[in-house]
Amino acid sequence: MMKIGYAYLKDKLNLRILDIRDESRIGSVNSVVDLPGGGMLAPKNMAPKEDDLIGHLLFALKHEGTKLQVLSEAMKHIPAVDMCKSITAAPSSAYLRKAGYLWETFNKADLDIGAPTAGGNYIDLYDEKKYITGPSEKVKKWRVNFNGLGSIAYNPEVRRTPEIDSYIKEKILDKTNEYLKTLDKESIDRALSWAYLSETEKSFEIEREVPSPTKAQAFVNLLRQAHEKTPLTEDYLSELQSATISNDFEKAASFRSEQNHLRKSGLRGANSVSYIPPPPDLCNELMTHFMEMANELPKERVDPIVAASVASFGFVYLHPYMDGNGRLSRFLFHHALCMSGNLEKGHLLPVSVAMKKNEQLYLQALESYSKPSRKLWDARWIGEGDFDFTFKGEESTYRYWDATPCVEFGFKMAKEALEIHIKNEVEFIAAFDHIWKKVEAEFDIKGSTLHILIASALQNNGEVSKNKRRKYEQEVPPGAFDLIQERATACLEKATWTPPQP
């Protein structure tokens, strides 16, 4: 079956971009039919002719949505005279107005057609029924609204999937604020102290690092500073980068000036290279557009978790530093939530705790873009960890990317951070306090010892282990061990939660 739309344009024009995931083809159908796994079938009488580039472009815009990665490259292959002829024949066509705007933008030239339309309403570049959209920027000549999440120079695209729509309706940040309001001040303070420390520890653990107490406290302080809503700049990000890494030689004063890459452990040579971010010059340009988006998007009507997800993953894909990008990307998730004003001052969703529990899902989300983009690079091993890299793709592969899997993952982690990890910790605190009061009323035990025994019992199915009994038998009466075990078992029998680490 012949490919049509975006898939046709990519193959016909030999575009050096990512593969089209949802291909459209001509099929034995009476009307356009969406396929369960993505893509669509169209009857032959509705499909563009094989060599009609503009016809395939218009079919794509009408039926397949707006994919700037393809459009930005395809427009360079369409002669101005052909585009002018099509627009002149149907000047009020919504899809031709979009095409005209995009042709001029990506060819950096004007079409000689005069006013493309005498009037009519402005049309959105991205259909709000199909995409999560951003603020509108009017393009007067074409009466088109650019309503992407970023800008025409850098724009992550998020398809409006049933999963994302469902998460948006849940209003996870509102639920977080409302839940914490039901607690007394001491419980809130203790739960948030755990959240900040655990968020720090798990963010380091994801990078296979164990922070020193000083480094851990520095990262906790950074997380708390996110509520100050400091705009992202190169200087500010570089300060954050320096504060989050342990190796003084890798601390940066600016974005990188050399090529970076990521490697998989256990592999050798070029096969070990798993992702190659944009070359330094392109990275520096795109970081300017990225920071504009990350600073403005949380303030708009876009769900804050969408803004947080595209900021976090967008940053790690650009990889503007030689080290510290992953940890900093997770900080930017919190930064976006705080910038939105929807998360009350001092509150935090421990998303890194959820990510550490779901590392395979985290990897899948990262690889939704990193894995296909790796195919556009040649990597040649030249010895001792050094490589020669050649980029075979187009800049548009880094400018316009499908962030849908990353946003779905971001929502899932935010929801789990609230409904499992924060609530678990609050219930753990309640159980801990209950046991403490019962034991303290009958026995005089040193506080630090009692803390260890209660916490270990709650994490050991209610049992005070033989090792713990033997270790503390000189300072804890046998009856106290039994009471701790009895109350811990009772608390766990009523619980629907898994006690987190204290």
N, C-alpha and C positions, 0 to 999 in steps of 0.2 A: 504493500500500500504506500502510495506516495506521501511523503511528508509535506506539510503545509504550515504556514505561519512562521513562528520563530524557529522551529527546527529546520524548515526549508531554508530560511535566510542564513542560518549558521552554516549549513552544509554547502549551499550554492555559492556563498560568498567566501567560504573558507575562513570564517571568522575565528580568530585565536582567543576564544573565550571559554568559559566553563560549559560543559555539556548541558543541554536542555533536559531537565528532569522529566517534565510532563509534555511529551511530544504530541502534536496533533497530526492526524493523517486522514486521507480520503478513505471512506468505508462504505459498506452496503447498508446505508441508513437513509431515512427520509428527511431527517433534520439533524442539527448539531446535537451530539450526544456526549455527555461527560462520562469518562471511564472511571470505574471505582478506584483504580490505582493512580489516577492522575492522567492528564491529557484528554483528548477528545477525538471523536470521529465526526466527519462532515460529509454530506452527500456530494457527489461529483459536481452537480449543478450549482452548488453553493461555494465550491472551492475556487480559489484563484487559478488562472492559467499558469502553466508551469514556469514560464519565463517572465511573468508579471511581478516584478519586485514590489512595486507599490501596492498591488493587489494583495500580496502576501503580508505586507506590512500592515495594511488596513484590516485584514482578517485577524491578525494577531492583536492589534489594539482593541478591536471590537469583541473578540471572543476569548482571548488568552490573557487579558490584563496588560499592565504596563511593566515591561522588563527593560530597564534602562541599559543594562549591560549589553543586550543584543541591539537595542535601538541605537545606542550611541555609536556602534561600529557599523551597523547596516546603513545608516543615513549617509555615511561617507562614500557609499558605492552607488547612490542614486543621483543621476544627473540633475542639475538644477532645472534644466528645460523640461524634463519629465515631471518633476514635482510641481512646477509652475502650471503646466498644462492641466494636471489633475485638479489642482486647487481652483483654477480659473473656471473649470467645468462645473464645479460644485462648491462655491465659495462658503456656503453656510454649513457644510458637512462638519460635524463635531470631530470625527476621526481625522479628517484632512487638516483641520485647524491644529489638532495635536501634532500631527505629522509635520506640518509647516513650522511650528514652533521648535520642535526637536531637530528638524533639518538645519534650521538657521543656527541653533545653539551648538550643535556638534560639528558643523562645517565652518563655524565662525564666519558666516557670510550672510548677506541678505538676499532673499528671493525677490526678483523684480516683478511683483504682481500688484503693487498698490495695496490698498486695504483689502484683506482677505475676506471680510464680511461686512455688510452694511449695518449689522446690529445683532441682536440676539443675546441670550444670557451667557454669562461666563460658564465654562465647562471645567470640571476638575480633571487633572491629568491622571490621578488615581481614583478609581471608583470606590467610594466609601463602603459599598456593600461587599467589596472584595478585599480591601486593604485597610489596615490601621493607618490613618492619615495624620498629618501634622497641620500646622497653621498654613493658611493660604497666602500665596504671593501672586498678585495679579500680573499677567502679561498682557498689556493693553492691546498691542497690535493683533494678537491672535485670540483675544478674549478667552484665555486659558488661565486657570488657577494652578500654579505649581503647589501641590499640597502633600509633598513627601515629608518624611520624618526629618530629613536633613536638608540638603540643598541640591541644586542641579550639578554641583561639583563633587558631592559626596552624599550618598543616600542609601541607607539600609532599607530593604523592602520587607514588610511584614504582612503576610497574607492573613486575612480574617478567617481563621479556621474555627470550627465549632468549639474546640478545646480552649482557644484563646478567648472567644466570646464568653464562654462559661466562666472562665477565671475573672474576666473584667467585671462581670455581674456580681461576683462574690465580694468585691471591695475588700481585699485582704488587709490593706493598711487600716481601713476603718475598723475592721474586726480586731486588729492588733491593739489599736488605741482603746477600743471599748472593753476588751478583755482586761487590759492592764488597769483600767479604771475601777474594775470590780475588786481589786486587791487593796489591802492596806499598804501604807507607805513602806513599812519594813519589808514586806514580801516583794513589792515592786523593786526596791533597791537591791535586795539580795538576788532576785531573778535576773535583773539587768547586769549586775556585777558578774554573775555567771555567764550571761550572754556575751558580754564584751571580752571576757577572758577566753571563753571557749571559741568565739569567732576568731580570735587571734591565734590560738593554738592550732585550730583546724586549718586555717589559711596557710600556716607554715607547714603543717603536716602534708597538705596536698602537694607541696613542693619538696617533700621528703626532708624537711629541716626541723630541728628542735631549737627554738629561740632561747637565748639566755634570758634570765629574769629582766635584765635592763632592756633588751630588745623587745621582749613581750610587752612590757609596760609602755614603751615608746609607741608600739602599734596600737595598743588600747587607747592611748592619748590621741592618736590620729583618728581613730574611729569616732571618738567623742567630738573631735574638732569638725567632723563632717557636718554637724548641725550649725556650724558658723556660716555655711553656704558660700564659701570662698570660690569665686569663679576659677575655672581651669585656665591656666596659662602655662607656657613652657617652663617658666621659672618655678611656679608652684608645683607642677608635676615633678620637676627635677628634685625639688626639696623633699617631696613625698618619697620618691624613689630612693634617695640617699638615706632616708629614715627607715626604710623597710628592708634593706639588705645588710648583711653582716660583713661582706668583703669590701674593705675600704677602697681597693683598687677598681671596683666596679661601680662606685658611686659616680653619678653623672651630673654635669652642670648644664647639659642641654640634650636635645634629642640626638640619636646616634648619627654618625657620619660614615659608618661602614655597614656592610651587609651582615645581617644576623640570620640564624637558622636554628631550628629545633631538631633534636635527634632522639630516636628511640634507644633505650638501653638494651644491650644484648645483641645489637646488630653492628656490622662493620661496613665501612665504605659508604658509597652513595645510597645504598639501601637503608642506612640508618637515619637519613635525613627525612623527617616526617612533615615539616612545614618550613616554607621560606617566605617571610614577610616582604613587603615591597622594598625596592631599592631605596637607599637613603634619601635621595633628592625627592622622590615621589612620596616617601613616608613623611618627610617634613612638610610638604605641601598639603597632604591629606590630613595631617594632624591639625593644621590650621582650621580646616573645614570641620573636622571631628570635634574640636573644642567648641566651635560656634554652636554645633548641634547639641553637644552635651551640656552646654551652659543654658541654652534656651528651651530645649524640649521639655524638661521637667516642669517648667513654668506654664506650659500650655495645657490644653484640655486632654492631652494624651495620658493614658493611665501611667502612673509613675513607675510601675513595674516594667512596662514596655520601655520607657525611657531608660531605666536602670539596666535592663538586659542589653539593649543596643549599645549603651555606653560601655558596659563591662566587656562584652564580646568584641565590639568594634575596636576597643583599645588593644586587646590582646592580639587581634589579627594584624593590626598595624605594627605592633611590637616596637615602639619607638626607642627602647633602651636595650642595651646588651644584656642586662640582668634585671630581675625584679618585676617584670611585666605581669606575670600571673597574679602575684599578690596584690599589686597595684590595681589590676583590673577588678578584683573582688572588692577592694576599697571603693572603687568608682560606683559599684552597685549601691552601696550605702550613701555615697555622695549624692547620687541622683535622687534617691528617696528623700533625703534631707532637703535638697534643693526644691523639691516639689512642695514642701510645707505640709504634706499629708501625714507625715510621721512626726508625732509630737516630740518636742525637744527632749533629748536624753534617751528616747526609745531606740531600739535596735532590733532588727530581724537577723538572727544568726544564720544567714544563708550558707556560709562556709561550712558550718556544722552539718547542714543538710547535704551540701555538695560532697563532703568527705564520706558521708554515709552512702552516697550514690555516685561513686567515682566513675563507674562504667557509663552511667547516663550522662555525666559531665563530659566524659571523653567523646561520647557519641554526638553531643551537641557541638563541641569544638570541631569535631571532624566533619560535621555537615558542610562546613566551608573549607577547612584546611586540607582535607583529603583530596577533593577534586582539584583544588588550586595547585596542589603539588605537581600535578601532571603537566603544568605549563612551565615547568623549570627543568633544565638539565643540570645535574649536579655531578661533577667529576672529582673524585678523590685524588688529592695530590700529595697525600702523606701526612702523618702525625696530626690528624684531626683537622687538616686544612682541606678546603674544597674550592673548586672553581665553579661558579654559578652562572648560568646563562638563562635569561628570561625569554621564553618563546611566546608569551601571551601579550595581551593589551592592558594598558593602565586601567581600563574600565572594569577589569576583573576585581580590582581593589576598591574602585569608587562605588560600585553598585553591587550589593550582595544580598542574598536571601537570608534574612535574620529570623525567619519564622521558627525553625527548630530551637534557636537560642532563646527566643522569647517564651516559647512553650516551656522550656526547661526552667527559665527564670521564674515563671509563675509557679511551677511545681515546687521549686525549692523554697520560695517565699511562703507558700501555703504550709509546707512541711515544717518550716522553721517556726511558724506560729503554732500549728495544731498538734505537733508532736514535741518539738524540742523545748519551746518556751513553756508549754503547758505541763510537759513532763517535769521540768525543773521546779515549777511552782508546786506541783503535787508532791514532788520529792521533798521540798522544803517543809511542806505541811506535815508529811509523815515523819520526817526527821525531828521536827519540833515536838510532835506528839510523843514520840518515844523518849526524847530528852526529858520532858517534864515528868513522865511516869517514873523514869529511872532516878532522876534527881530527887524526887519526893521520898524515895526509900533508901537511897545509897549516896554516900559522899565519895564521888569519883572525880579525879582530875579531868578538867574540861577537854584537854587535847586528847586524852585517852578515850573518853566517852565519845568524842567526835569520830575517832577512827573506828570504834566498835560499831556504832550505829550505821555509819556510812557503809562499812564493809558488809554488815548484815543485810542492808537493803539491796546491795548489789550481788548478794550471794544467796538469793532465794529465801531470805529471812534467817539464814543459819549463821551463827557465830562459829567460825571454823575452829578445829582443834589447834591449829597453829596460833590463832589469836588468843585462845584460852590459855595455852601454854606460855605465850609471851607475856601476858598481863596477869598471870595468876597470883603474883606477889602483891598486886595493888588493886585487884578487882575481886570482890566476893563471888563465889559460885552462883549465888542467887541472882546477882546482877547480870551475869552472862545469860542466865535462863530468862530473865525478864526482858532483856533486849531482844532475844530470839523470839520470845512469845509475841511481843508487840510488833516486831518487824514482820513476822509471818502473818499476823492479823491484818496489818496494813496492806501487804502485798496481795492477800486473798481478796480484798475489796477493790484493788487497783485494776485499771484497764490500761496501765502505762508501763513502760520499761524504764526503770530508774536511770537517769543520766549519770555521768561521772560527776562527783562533787567538786 
